[in-house]
Amino acid sequence: MIRDISIAVQHGTPEWPGDTPFSCKWTWSMAKGASVNVSAFSCSPHVGTHADAPLHVHDGWPGVHELPLEPFVGRARIVDVSTLPETIELVHLEALGPLAGVERLLLKTGRTIATGRFPERWPALSERCARDLLGLGLRLLGVDAPSVDERESKTLAVHRMLFSGNACVLENLDLRRVTPGDYELLAAPLKLMGLDAAPVRAVLRALPASRG
């Protein structure tokens, strides 16, 4: 079974306060006599489920078209951190299970725009925890919250630490109906040249050995 863990992008999907919201229009409409229906839309690439690129936090760093695909496809572990302190350290995560060798980690904070509202705050890793996870082999960090950093962060230290360690970032996942555990993740970002982020259609499915 394939489980969609993407946020639906539509009018009213919460954007980061001050960012460009989703809007759309019809360029051609069959109801108005055209031979086809053709739409056009605009929004920030950070609206809905998306992958950040290093360019998001540092001029001159790679854009989203330069992201490797391998971190976005493969075995992933979902961990429920909704009851952990707002600043998460490795010891908090390891109390929920060993993480050595986990390359793709998805954090279920419970603070998600999937509810239709932008959350006021959410749990986030400390910079030290991000560094520790890189040392354990992390290649991708995903969150159901709007950011891997705290909402009020201006330094975006977790973003910077992950990108400096050649790891990738997914944000605004919808993990509300997903049980913590191991899955296969497929979440490649669109190849948008030179941008700081790109939309993602993220899905989970049972690991191959468990199918059938």
N, C-alpha and C positions, 0 to 999 in steps of 0.2 A: 504494500500500500504506500502511496506517495502522500505526504502531508505537506501542504503549503504553509510556510511560516512567514509569508510576506504580508505587509500591510497593504490594503487596497488604497490606491492613489485616486482621489476623487475630490470634487468640491467639498471643502470642509475638513480634509485630512490635515491634522495640526502640523504646521511648519514651526521651525525654531523661531521664537519671537523676533520679529524684525526681518526675517528672511522672506524670499519670494514664494507665495502660496501657489497651489495648483490652480490653473484656469484652462479652459478649453473653448473652442468654437468650431463651427462647421465651415470648411472652405467651400465644399460642394455638398449639396443635399438632394437626394432623389425626390424628396417631398416637394422640392422647389423646381423640379424638372431636370436635374442633372442625371447623368447616366450612372453615377456611383455616389456613394457617401464617402467623403474624405474629411477627416478632422485635423485640427492643429491644437497643440497644447503648449503651455509654458509653465515652468516652475523651477525652483532650485533643485539641483540633483540630490540634495539632502532631504527632500520630502519623501516620506515613506522609507521602505527598506532600501539600504544603499551601502556601498563600499566607499570608504574614504581613501584618498590617495595621499602620499607624503606631501604633495604640493599644498594640501589643505592647511598645513601648519608651518610650512617653510618654503619661501621663494627659492626656486631653482631645484627643488627636489622633484622626483618623478610624478608625472600626471597619471590619471587613472588608466590611460591606454597602455601604460608601461607596467602595470601590475602583473605579476606572474599568475597563472591560472591555478597552478597546483594547490596552493593553500585553500582555495575556495571549493575544492572537490575532494572528498574522502571522509574517513572516519572522524566523527566529532562527538564530543561529550557535552551533554547539557547538565548544568549544575544549578540547583535552586538556591539562590543567595538572598532571597527575599527577607529572611529573618536574621541575616548577618549584620554586623555594624556597617554604618554608611561608608567608612573607610576600611576596605577589605585587605587583609594581609594574607600571605600564603598559609600561615598556620590556620586561619579560619577556613580556607578552602580545603586544606588537607584533612581537616577534621571531618569533612564530608566524603573523603575517599582519596586514594593516592592519585597524583597527577603526573608523575614521571612518565614521559613518552607520549603524553596527550598533545597532539599537534594542533587540534582545533577545539577550542573551548567556547561554549555558548553559555552566557550567564542569564539566568531567569530571575530578574529583579522584581517583577510584578508591577513596575512603574513604566507603563507603555502607552504610546499614543493610540494603540488599538482600541482603547476605551473611548476615543473621540476627544480627549482632553490632553493638553500638554502637561506632563507632571511637574510639580514644583521642585522635587529633588529625587535622587535615586542612589542606591549603593554603587560605589565605584572602587576599582582597585587603587591601591597606593602606587606611587611610582616604583617603590621597592618591590612590591608584589609583582608588578609587570616585569621588572628585571629578573626576578626569581623564576617566573614562568618561562621566560625566554631561555634561561639556563637549563630548564627541564625539557626544552624542545618545542615550545609553543611556536606555531607558524601563523595562527589566526585567532583573534579574539572577537567574538560576537556578543552583542547585548540586545536585550529587548527594549532598553532605555534609549533615549535620543542620542546619547554620547557615551563613550568609554571613559570620559572624564566627568567630574562633577559639573553640575550645571553652571556654577559661578566661576569655574576655572578660567583664568586668562592665559596661563602658561601652557595648558594642554599637555601636561607632563607625561601622561599615560600614552597619548597619541605619539608623542615624540620618542618615548622610550621604545614603543613597539616598532615604529618605523625605523628607528636606528638599529634595531635588531632584526630587520628584514621580515618582520611579521606584518600581517594585514589586519584590517578592521572592518567589521560589519556592524551596522547600527539599525535600530528600529525594527528588529525582528518581532514576530508575533509568536510567543511561546506559551500563551495562556492555556492551551489544551494539550500541551506536550509533557509527557512524563519524563522526569530526569533519567538519564541513561545514555547509552551509546547508540549512535545512528550513522547513516551515511548522509553527508551533506553535499548538496549541489547548489552553488550560489554564485555563479560567475557574473561579474559586473559587465555592463555594456561597454563597448570599446569606443569611448568618446574622447577624441583627441584633445589633449592639453587641458582637460578639466580636473578639478580638485576632488570630484566624487562622481559616482555613477549609480543609477538604479540597478537593483538586483531582484530577480525572482528566485527567492530562496526556498528550497524544498528539502524535506527529510524523507528517507525511506529506511526500512529495516535493513540491517546489515546482511550481506549476501548469505552468510551461513545460517541466518535465521529465517530466510524467506521460505515460503511454501509450507 
